[in-house]
Amino acid sequence: MSDMKLTVKVWRQKNNATPGKFETYQVMANEHMSFLEMMDVLNEQLVHEKHQPVAFEHDCREGICGACSMVINGQAHGPLQATTTCQLHMRHFKDGDTITVEPFRAKAFPVIKDLVVDRSALDRVIQSGGFISVNTGQAVDGNSIPIEKDAAVKAFDAATCIGCGACVAACPNGSAMLFTSAKISHLGLLPQGKIEHKNRTLKMVAQMDKEGFGFCSNIGACSAECPKEISLENIARMNRSFIGASLTTGKPE
Amino acid sequence: MSWFTNFLTSSIGKKLLMSLTGLFLILFLKIHLLGNLQLLKDDGGEAFNTYAYFMTHNPLIMVISYGNYFFILLHMLLGLTLWSKNRAAKGQAYAVGNHRDTTWASRNMALLGILILAFIFLHMGDFWWKMKTGQTAVVMYGETEVKDLYTKVAESFKVLWIVVAYLIGLLALAIHLYHGFASAFQTLGLNHSKYTPVIRFIGTAYSILVPLGYAIMPIVFYFFR
Protein backbone atom coordinates (compact mmCIF):
# COMPACT_ATOMS: atom_id res chain seq x y z
CA MET A 1 0.00 0.00 0.00
CA SER A 2 1.66 3.16 -1.10
CA ASP A 3 0.93 6.37 0.76
CA MET A 4 0.54 9.63 -1.07
CA LYS A 5 1.00 13.16 0.15
CA LEU A 6 -1.47 15.49 -1.51
CA THR A 7 -2.14 19.19 -1.57
CA VAL A 8 -5.90 19.70 -1.75
CA LYS A 9 -7.37 23.08 -2.63
CA VAL A 10 -11.00 23.09 -1.52
CA TRP A 11 -13.69 25.69 -2.08
CA ARG A 12 -14.95 26.85 1.34
CA GLN A 13 -18.13 28.88 1.56
CA LYS A 14 -20.18 29.39 4.72
CA ASN A 15 -23.49 29.85 2.91
CA ASN A 16 -24.94 31.30 -0.26
CA ALA A 17 -24.94 34.83 1.14
CA THR A 18 -21.22 34.90 1.99
CA PRO A 19 -18.56 34.84 -0.72
CA GLY A 20 -16.37 31.75 -0.70
CA LYS A 21 -12.68 31.15 -1.27
CA PHE A 22 -10.18 28.35 -1.71
CA GLU A 23 -8.36 26.87 1.31
CA THR A 24 -5.30 24.68 0.87
CA TYR A 25 -4.76 21.55 2.97
CA GLN A 26 -2.12 18.82 3.13
CA VAL A 27 -3.65 15.35 3.19
CA MET A 28 -1.97 11.96 3.68
CA ALA A 29 -3.93 9.42 1.66
CA ASN A 30 -3.23 6.09 0.04
CA GLU A 31 -3.94 4.82 -3.41
CA HIS A 32 -6.69 2.41 -2.37
CA MET A 33 -8.93 5.09 -0.95
CA SER A 34 -11.84 6.43 -2.92
CA PHE A 35 -11.87 10.18 -3.48
CA LEU A 36 -14.56 10.59 -0.81
CA GLU A 37 -12.50 8.55 1.67
CA MET A 38 -9.64 10.94 1.06
CA MET A 39 -12.08 13.78 1.83
CA ASP A 40 -13.11 11.89 5.00
CA VAL A 41 -9.44 11.79 6.07
CA LEU A 42 -9.20 15.54 5.46
CA ASN A 43 -12.34 16.14 7.53
CA GLU A 44 -11.10 13.99 10.40
CA GLN A 45 -7.93 16.03 10.37
CA LEU A 46 -9.94 19.29 10.37
CA VAL A 47 -12.10 18.13 13.28
CA HIS A 48 -8.96 17.22 15.27
CA GLU A 49 -7.64 20.70 14.64
CA LYS A 50 -11.00 22.08 15.82
CA HIS A 51 -11.92 23.45 12.40
CA GLN A 52 -15.16 23.09 10.47
CA PRO A 53 -15.10 19.95 8.30
CA VAL A 54 -15.69 20.37 4.55
CA ALA A 55 -19.37 19.89 3.72
CA PHE A 56 -19.91 17.57 0.73
CA GLU A 57 -22.75 15.32 -0.37
CA HIS A 58 -22.50 11.53 -0.49
CA ASP A 59 -24.84 8.63 0.06
CA CYS A 60 -24.54 5.21 -1.53
CA ARG A 61 -20.82 5.45 -2.40
CA GLU A 62 -21.33 2.85 -5.10
CA GLY A 63 -22.08 5.09 -8.05
CA ILE A 64 -25.84 4.74 -8.28
CA CYS A 65 -27.46 7.43 -6.13
CA GLY A 66 -26.20 10.66 -7.72
CA ALA A 67 -25.48 12.41 -4.40
CA CYS A 68 -21.77 13.08 -4.78
CA SER A 69 -21.13 16.19 -6.74
CA MET A 70 -17.63 17.61 -6.88
CA VAL A 71 -15.72 19.22 -9.69
CA ILE A 72 -12.19 17.81 -9.42
CA ASN A 73 -9.47 19.61 -11.38
CA GLY A 74 -12.11 21.21 -13.57
CA GLN A 75 -14.02 18.00 -14.32
CA ALA A 76 -17.35 17.01 -12.83
CA HIS A 77 -16.77 13.75 -10.91
CA GLY A 78 -13.05 13.96 -11.70
CA PRO A 79 -10.78 12.71 -14.46
CA LEU A 80 -12.13 9.20 -14.96
CA GLN A 81 -14.73 8.71 -17.67
CA ALA A 82 -18.11 7.20 -16.75
CA THR A 83 -17.30 7.33 -13.03
CA THR A 84 -18.86 9.15 -10.10
CA THR A 85 -16.67 10.86 -7.48
CA CYS A 86 -17.33 8.05 -4.97
CA GLN A 87 -16.07 5.43 -7.43
CA LEU A 88 -12.97 7.43 -8.32
CA HIS A 89 -9.93 5.99 -6.58
CA MET A 90 -6.79 7.78 -5.47
CA ARG A 91 -4.64 5.50 -7.64
CA HIS A 92 -5.62 7.76 -10.53
CA PHE A 93 -3.64 10.55 -8.87
CA LYS A 94 0.08 10.74 -8.14
CA ASP A 95 1.98 11.30 -4.92
CA GLY A 96 2.63 15.04 -4.53
CA ASP A 97 -0.32 16.10 -6.76
CA THR A 98 -2.25 19.29 -6.13
CA ILE A 99 -5.98 18.64 -6.52
CA THR A 100 -8.52 21.47 -6.85
CA VAL A 101 -12.02 20.67 -5.63
CA GLU A 102 -14.92 22.98 -6.46
CA PRO A 103 -18.71 22.77 -6.16
CA PHE A 104 -20.91 22.19 -9.25
CA ARG A 105 -21.27 25.65 -10.75
CA ALA A 106 -24.52 26.95 -12.27
CA LYS A 107 -26.88 29.79 -11.37
CA ALA A 108 -29.66 27.23 -10.91
CA PHE A 109 -27.46 25.34 -8.39
CA PRO A 110 -26.87 27.85 -5.56
CA VAL A 111 -24.14 26.86 -3.08
CA ILE A 112 -25.57 25.78 0.28
CA LYS A 113 -22.24 25.23 1.98
CA ASP A 114 -18.70 24.46 0.74
CA LEU A 115 -19.16 21.76 -1.91
CA VAL A 116 -22.88 21.23 -1.33
CA VAL A 117 -25.17 22.84 -3.91
CA ASP A 118 -28.95 22.94 -4.06
CA ARG A 119 -29.97 20.65 -6.92
CA SER A 120 -33.70 20.69 -6.15
CA ALA A 121 -34.31 22.43 -9.51
CA LEU A 122 -33.80 18.98 -11.08
CA ASP A 123 -36.42 17.47 -8.73
CA ARG A 124 -38.90 20.15 -9.78
CA VAL A 125 -38.24 19.32 -13.45
CA ILE A 126 -39.08 15.67 -12.72
CA GLN A 127 -42.17 16.60 -10.68
CA SER A 128 -43.47 18.79 -13.51
CA GLY A 129 -43.54 15.68 -15.70
CA GLY A 130 -46.55 14.39 -13.76
CA PHE A 131 -47.79 10.84 -13.92
CA ILE A 132 -47.95 7.86 -16.25
CA SER A 133 -51.19 5.90 -16.67
CA VAL A 134 -50.77 2.38 -15.32
CA ASN A 135 -53.18 0.12 -13.53
CA THR A 136 -52.48 -0.13 -9.83
CA GLY A 137 -52.93 -3.31 -7.85
CA GLN A 138 -51.11 -6.50 -8.53
CA ALA A 139 -47.85 -6.30 -10.48
CA VAL A 140 -48.40 -6.81 -14.19
CA ASP A 141 -47.10 -9.96 -15.81
CA GLY A 142 -43.56 -9.40 -17.09
CA ASN A 143 -44.19 -9.70 -20.82
CA SER A 144 -47.82 -8.57 -21.04
CA ILE A 145 -46.81 -5.36 -22.84
CA PRO A 146 -44.58 -6.11 -25.82
CA ILE A 147 -41.71 -3.63 -26.19
CA GLU A 148 -39.45 -3.46 -29.20
CA LYS A 149 -35.86 -4.35 -28.29
CA ASP A 150 -34.36 -1.14 -29.71
CA ALA A 151 -36.82 1.05 -27.77
CA ALA A 152 -36.24 -0.94 -24.58
CA VAL A 153 -32.46 -0.54 -24.89
CA LYS A 154 -32.66 3.20 -25.57
CA ALA A 155 -35.17 3.74 -22.75
CA PHE A 156 -32.93 1.82 -20.38
CA ASP A 157 -29.86 3.77 -21.45
CA ALA A 158 -31.73 7.01 -20.69
CA ALA A 159 -33.03 5.59 -17.41
CA THR A 160 -29.49 5.03 -16.13
CA CYS A 161 -29.33 8.80 -15.48
CA ILE A 162 -28.82 9.16 -11.72
CA GLY A 163 -29.77 12.85 -11.74
CA CYS A 164 -26.47 14.01 -10.23
CA GLY A 165 -26.36 17.21 -12.29
CA ALA A 166 -22.84 16.69 -13.65
CA CYS A 167 -24.22 17.65 -17.09
CA VAL A 168 -25.23 21.06 -15.76
CA ALA A 169 -21.90 21.41 -13.96
CA ALA A 170 -19.90 20.51 -17.07
CA CYS A 171 -21.94 22.65 -19.49
CA PRO A 172 -20.35 26.05 -20.16
CA ASN A 173 -23.93 27.30 -20.60
CA GLY A 174 -25.28 25.82 -17.36
CA SER A 175 -27.89 23.95 -19.39
CA ALA A 176 -29.89 21.01 -18.01
CA MET A 177 -30.97 19.65 -21.38
CA LEU A 178 -29.12 16.33 -21.10
CA PHE A 179 -30.81 15.62 -17.77
CA THR A 180 -34.29 16.69 -18.90
CA SER A 181 -33.97 14.85 -22.21
CA ALA A 182 -32.91 11.64 -20.43
CA LYS A 183 -35.98 11.81 -18.21
CA ILE A 184 -38.27 12.59 -21.17
CA SER A 185 -36.72 9.77 -23.24
CA HIS A 186 -36.86 7.01 -20.67
CA LEU A 187 -40.61 7.39 -20.27
CA GLY A 188 -41.45 8.50 -23.78
CA LEU A 189 -39.84 5.52 -25.48
CA LEU A 190 -41.92 2.99 -23.58
CA PRO A 191 -45.59 2.18 -24.22
CA GLN A 192 -46.45 2.93 -20.58
CA GLY A 193 -45.14 6.48 -20.95
CA LYS A 194 -46.33 7.19 -24.51
CA ILE A 195 -49.83 8.30 -23.48
CA GLU A 196 -48.79 11.52 -21.73
CA HIS A 197 -45.55 11.92 -23.67
CA LYS A 198 -46.41 15.14 -25.52
CA ASN A 199 -47.73 17.05 -22.56
CA ARG A 200 -44.98 15.72 -20.33
CA THR A 201 -42.37 17.04 -22.77
CA LEU A 202 -44.00 20.49 -22.89
CA LYS A 203 -44.28 20.70 -19.10
CA MET A 204 -40.78 19.48 -18.32
CA VAL A 205 -39.17 21.84 -20.84
CA ALA A 206 -41.23 24.75 -19.46
CA GLN A 207 -40.11 23.94 -15.90
CA MET A 208 -36.50 23.56 -17.03
CA ASP A 209 -36.66 27.04 -18.60
CA LYS A 210 -38.29 28.47 -15.47
CA GLU A 211 -35.46 27.22 -13.27
CA GLY A 212 -33.00 29.44 -15.11
CA PHE A 213 -30.85 26.81 -16.80
CA GLY A 214 -28.95 27.91 -19.90
CA PHE A 215 -29.51 27.04 -23.55
CA CYS A 216 -27.93 24.00 -25.16
CA SER A 217 -25.45 24.86 -27.91
CA ASN A 218 -24.47 21.26 -28.65
CA ILE A 219 -20.98 21.49 -27.16
CA GLY A 220 -21.21 17.98 -25.75
CA ALA A 221 -19.36 18.57 -22.47
CA CYS A 222 -22.41 17.17 -20.62
CA SER A 223 -22.27 13.78 -22.28
CA ALA A 224 -18.46 13.64 -22.03
CA GLU A 225 -18.56 14.14 -18.26
CA CYS A 226 -21.76 12.21 -17.52
CA PRO A 227 -20.95 9.32 -15.15
CA LYS A 228 -23.61 7.27 -16.95
CA GLU A 229 -22.58 8.36 -20.47
CA ILE A 230 -26.05 9.59 -21.43
CA SER A 231 -25.96 10.28 -25.17
CA LEU A 232 -26.68 13.54 -26.99
CA GLU A 233 -29.23 11.58 -29.02
CA ASN A 234 -31.56 12.15 -26.08
CA ILE A 235 -31.35 15.94 -26.51
CA ALA A 236 -32.20 15.54 -30.21
CA ARG A 237 -35.15 13.31 -29.23
CA MET A 238 -36.35 15.93 -26.74
CA ASN A 239 -36.01 18.67 -29.37
CA ARG A 240 -38.12 16.81 -31.92
CA SER A 241 -40.65 15.77 -29.28
CA PHE A 242 -40.95 19.36 -28.12
CA ILE A 243 -41.28 20.74 -31.65
CA GLY A 244 -43.82 18.03 -32.51
CA ALA A 245 -45.79 18.46 -29.29
CA SER A 246 -45.89 22.25 -29.65
CA LEU A 247 -47.33 21.95 -33.14
CA THR A 248 -49.77 19.10 -32.55
CA THR A 249 -51.26 19.29 -29.05
CA GLY A 250 -54.62 21.00 -28.52
CA LYS A 251 -54.71 24.70 -27.79
CA PRO A 252 -54.34 25.37 -24.04
CA GLU A 253 -57.66 26.37 -22.45
CA MET B 1 -49.08 34.68 -24.76
CA SER B 2 -50.30 32.46 -27.54
CA TRP B 3 -48.98 28.92 -27.88
CA PHE B 4 -46.91 30.06 -30.84
CA THR B 5 -45.00 32.80 -29.01
CA ASN B 6 -44.60 30.41 -26.07
CA PHE B 7 -43.13 27.90 -28.48
CA LEU B 8 -40.68 30.32 -30.11
CA THR B 9 -39.57 31.96 -26.87
CA SER B 10 -38.93 28.65 -25.09
CA SER B 11 -35.34 27.45 -24.83
CA ILE B 12 -35.83 24.93 -27.64
CA GLY B 13 -37.82 27.43 -29.73
CA LYS B 14 -34.98 29.95 -29.61
CA LYS B 15 -32.50 27.24 -30.52
CA LEU B 16 -34.78 26.21 -33.38
CA LEU B 17 -34.70 29.76 -34.76
CA MET B 18 -30.89 29.74 -34.52
CA SER B 19 -30.83 26.44 -36.37
CA LEU B 20 -33.24 27.42 -39.16
CA THR B 21 -31.68 30.83 -39.79
CA GLY B 22 -28.25 29.17 -39.69
CA LEU B 23 -29.29 26.58 -42.26
CA PHE B 24 -30.69 29.30 -44.52
CA LEU B 25 -27.42 31.21 -44.28
CA ILE B 26 -25.49 28.01 -45.06
CA LEU B 27 -27.54 27.66 -48.22
CA PHE B 28 -26.99 31.32 -49.06
CA LEU B 29 -23.22 30.91 -48.71
CA LYS B 30 -23.14 28.28 -51.41
CA ILE B 31 -25.23 30.27 -53.89
CA HIS B 32 -23.29 33.46 -53.16
CA LEU B 33 -20.05 31.56 -53.78
CA LEU B 34 -21.22 30.05 -57.06
CA GLY B 35 -22.29 33.48 -58.36
CA ASN B 36 -19.12 35.21 -57.24
CA LEU B 37 -16.82 32.63 -58.78
CA GLN B 38 -17.65 34.41 -62.07
CA LEU B 39 -15.12 36.99 -60.89
CA LEU B 40 -12.46 34.49 -61.90
CA LYS B 41 -13.62 34.57 -65.53
CA ASP B 42 -11.05 36.63 -67.40
CA ASP B 43 -13.47 38.73 -69.52
CA GLY B 44 -12.93 42.15 -68.00
CA GLY B 45 -15.83 41.52 -65.63
CA GLU B 46 -18.72 41.29 -68.11
CA ALA B 47 -20.08 37.97 -66.77
CA PHE B 48 -19.83 39.11 -63.15
CA ASN B 49 -21.27 42.58 -63.75
CA THR B 50 -24.20 41.16 -65.72
CA TYR B 51 -24.82 38.69 -62.91
CA ALA B 52 -24.64 41.48 -60.29
CA TYR B 53 -27.11 43.53 -62.35
CA PHE B 54 -29.51 40.58 -62.50
CA MET B 55 -29.20 39.97 -58.74
CA THR B 56 -30.03 43.60 -57.91
CA HIS B 57 -32.92 43.96 -60.39
CA ASN B 58 -34.86 40.70 -60.28
CA PRO B 59 -37.82 41.23 -57.89
CA LEU B 60 -37.75 37.66 -56.55
CA ILE B 61 -34.01 37.79 -55.84
CA MET B 62 -34.49 41.18 -54.16
CA VAL B 63 -37.13 39.76 -51.81
CA ILE B 64 -34.85 36.82 -50.98
CA SER B 65 -31.89 39.11 -50.39
CA TYR B 66 -33.86 41.28 -47.94
CA GLY B 67 -34.99 38.07 -46.24
CA ASN B 68 -31.34 37.12 -46.08
CA TYR B 69 -30.38 40.41 -44.37
CA PHE B 70 -33.22 39.87 -41.91
CA PHE B 71 -32.05 36.31 -41.14
CA ILE B 72 -28.48 37.51 -40.60
CA LEU B 73 -29.75 40.11 -38.11
CA LEU B 74 -32.03 37.60 -36.39
CA HIS B 75 -29.28 34.98 -36.15
CA MET B 76 -26.90 37.60 -34.75
CA LEU B 77 -29.26 39.21 -32.22
CA LEU B 78 -30.59 35.88 -30.99
CA GLY B 79 -27.09 34.43 -30.83
CA LEU B 80 -25.81 37.31 -28.72
CA THR B 81 -28.87 37.12 -26.44
CA LEU B 82 -28.40 33.39 -25.92
CA TRP B 83 -24.69 33.90 -25.31
CA SER B 84 -25.25 36.52 -22.61
CA LYS B 85 -28.04 34.48 -21.00
CA ASN B 86 -25.80 31.43 -21.00
CA ARG B 87 -23.00 33.36 -19.31
CA ALA B 88 -25.49 34.44 -16.65
CA ALA B 89 -26.85 30.88 -16.25
CA LYS B 90 -23.34 29.59 -15.66
CA GLY B 91 -22.51 32.19 -13.02
CA GLN B 92 -19.07 31.75 -11.55
CA ALA B 93 -16.48 30.06 -13.75
CA TYR B 94 -14.28 27.20 -12.56
CA ALA B 95 -10.83 27.98 -11.18
CA VAL B 96 -9.42 25.07 -13.17
CA GLY B 97 -10.51 24.85 -16.81
CA ASN B 98 -10.85 21.48 -18.45
CA HIS B 99 -12.46 20.62 -21.74
CA ARG B 100 -12.83 16.92 -22.20
CA ASP B 101 -13.95 15.87 -25.68
CA THR B 102 -15.27 19.26 -26.75
CA THR B 103 -14.11 21.34 -29.69
CA TRP B 104 -12.76 24.86 -29.45
CA ALA B 105 -15.25 25.84 -32.17
CA SER B 106 -18.27 24.72 -30.14
CA ARG B 107 -17.16 26.71 -27.10
CA ASN B 108 -16.46 29.91 -29.05
CA MET B 109 -19.41 30.27 -31.45
CA ALA B 110 -20.26 33.77 -30.16
CA LEU B 111 -16.69 35.03 -30.56
CA LEU B 112 -16.52 33.57 -34.07
CA GLY B 113 -19.93 35.06 -34.85
CA ILE B 114 -18.75 38.53 -33.82
CA LEU B 115 -15.68 38.17 -36.06
CA ILE B 116 -17.92 37.15 -38.96
CA LEU B 117 -20.20 40.11 -38.23
CA ALA B 118 -17.24 42.51 -38.33
CA PHE B 119 -16.30 40.93 -41.66
CA ILE B 120 -19.85 41.38 -43.00
CA PHE B 121 -19.72 45.09 -42.08
CA LEU B 122 -16.43 45.49 -43.93
CA HIS B 123 -17.68 43.49 -46.92
CA MET B 124 -21.09 45.18 -47.21
CA GLY B 125 -19.62 48.63 -46.51
CA ASP B 126 -17.04 48.29 -49.23
CA PHE B 127 -19.19 46.78 -51.99
CA TRP B 128 -22.91 46.87 -51.27
CA TRP B 129 -23.08 50.31 -49.63
CA LYS B 130 -20.85 51.95 -52.22
CA MET B 131 -22.87 50.38 -55.04
CA LYS B 132 -26.21 51.40 -53.51
CA THR B 133 -25.08 54.97 -52.87
CA GLY B 134 -23.78 55.46 -56.41
CA GLN B 135 -20.08 55.42 -55.60
CA THR B 136 -19.39 52.76 -58.23
CA ALA B 137 -18.43 53.54 -61.83
CA VAL B 138 -20.71 52.32 -64.64
CA VAL B 139 -20.09 50.46 -67.90
CA MET B 140 -22.35 49.95 -70.93
CA TYR B 141 -23.17 46.46 -72.15
CA GLY B 142 -25.20 47.04 -75.31
CA GLU B 143 -28.08 49.32 -74.29
CA THR B 144 -27.92 48.71 -70.55
CA GLU B 145 -25.94 50.76 -68.09
CA VAL B 146 -24.42 48.38 -65.55
CA LYS B 147 -22.49 49.18 -62.37
CA ASP B 148 -18.89 48.08 -62.73
CA LEU B 149 -18.64 46.09 -59.53
CA TYR B 150 -15.88 43.96 -61.04
CA THR B 151 -13.44 46.89 -61.18
CA LYS B 152 -14.39 47.88 -57.62
CA VAL B 153 -13.66 44.31 -56.41
CA ALA B 154 -10.38 44.27 -58.32
CA GLU B 155 -9.34 47.57 -56.69
CA SER B 156 -10.24 46.44 -53.16
CA PHE B 157 -8.44 43.12 -53.54
CA LYS B 158 -5.22 44.98 -54.42
CA VAL B 159 -5.16 46.43 -50.88
CA LEU B 160 -3.21 44.16 -48.57
CA TRP B 161 -5.12 44.82 -45.34
CA ILE B 162 -8.46 44.13 -47.03
CA VAL B 163 -7.16 40.80 -48.36
CA VAL B 164 -5.84 39.88 -44.90
CA ALA B 165 -9.14 40.91 -43.25
CA TYR B 166 -11.04 38.73 -45.77
CA LEU B 167 -8.86 35.74 -45.01
CA ILE B 168 -9.32 36.19 -41.24
CA GLY B 169 -13.09 36.56 -41.71
CA LEU B 170 -13.18 33.40 -43.83
CA LEU B 171 -11.15 31.45 -41.28
CA ALA B 172 -13.65 32.49 -38.59
CA LEU B 173 -16.46 31.41 -40.92
CA ALA B 174 -14.83 28.02 -41.49
CA ILE B 175 -14.54 27.33 -37.75
CA HIS B 176 -18.08 28.64 -37.12
CA LEU B 177 -19.46 26.33 -39.82
CA TYR B 178 -17.45 23.37 -38.54
CA HIS B 179 -19.60 23.36 -35.40
CA GLY B 180 -22.68 25.12 -36.75
CA PHE B 181 -23.49 22.80 -39.64
CA ALA B 182 -23.88 19.60 -37.60
CA SER B 183 -25.24 21.52 -34.60
CA ALA B 184 -28.15 22.87 -36.65
CA PHE B 185 -29.30 19.32 -37.41
CA GLN B 186 -28.96 18.23 -33.77
CA THR B 187 -31.15 21.17 -32.70
CA LEU B 188 -33.80 20.16 -35.24
CA GLY B 189 -33.84 16.79 -33.50
CA LEU B 190 -32.03 14.96 -36.28
CA ASN B 191 -29.49 12.73 -34.60
CA HIS B 192 -29.25 9.08 -35.47
CA SER B 193 -26.34 6.68 -35.60
CA LYS B 194 -27.24 5.94 -39.24
CA TYR B 195 -27.05 9.43 -40.69
CA THR B 196 -25.34 11.68 -38.13
CA PRO B 197 -21.85 10.58 -39.26
CA VAL B 198 -22.87 11.55 -42.81
CA ILE B 199 -24.07 14.98 -41.64
CA ARG B 200 -20.79 15.46 -39.75
CA PHE B 201 -18.76 14.50 -42.80
CA ILE B 202 -20.68 16.84 -45.11
CA GLY B 203 -20.46 19.61 -42.49
CA THR B 204 -16.70 19.25 -42.19
CA ALA B 205 -16.25 19.18 -45.97
CA TYR B 206 -18.55 22.19 -46.36
CA SER B 207 -16.77 24.17 -43.66
CA ILE B 208 -13.45 23.66 -45.46
CA LEU B 209 -14.48 23.90 -49.12
CA VAL B 210 -16.83 26.90 -49.07
CA PRO B 211 -14.52 29.31 -47.18
CA LEU B 212 -11.64 28.03 -49.32
CA GLY B 213 -13.66 28.83 -52.46
CA TYR B 214 -14.23 32.37 -51.21
CA ALA B 215 -10.56 32.74 -50.26
CA ILE B 216 -9.49 32.00 -53.85
CA MET B 217 -10.95 35.33 -55.04
CA PRO B 218 -8.94 37.85 -52.95
CA ILE B 219 -5.82 35.71 -53.38
CA VAL B 220 -6.15 35.49 -57.18
CA PHE B 221 -6.87 39.21 -57.48
CA TYR B 222 -4.02 40.24 -55.17
CA PHE B 223 -1.35 38.09 -56.78
CA PHE B 224 -2.44 37.44 -60.37
CA ARG B 225 -4.60 40.31 -61.69
Interface residues (C-beta under 8 A of the other chain):
Chain A: K9 F22 V71 N73 G74 Q75 Q81 T100 E102 R105 A106 K107 A108 C171 P172 N173 G174 S175 M177 V205 A206 M208 D209 G212 F213 G214 F215 C216 S217 N218 I219 G220 A221 A224 E225 L232 E233 I235 A236 R237 M238 N239 R240 S241 F242 I243 S246 L247 K251 P252
Chain B: W3 N6 F7 S10 S11 I12 G13 K14 K15 L16 L82 K85 N86 A88 A89 K90 G91 Q92 A93 Y94 A95 V96 G97 N98 H99 R100 D101 T102 T103 S106 R107 M109 H179 A182 S183 Q186 T187 L188 G189 L190 N191 H192 S193
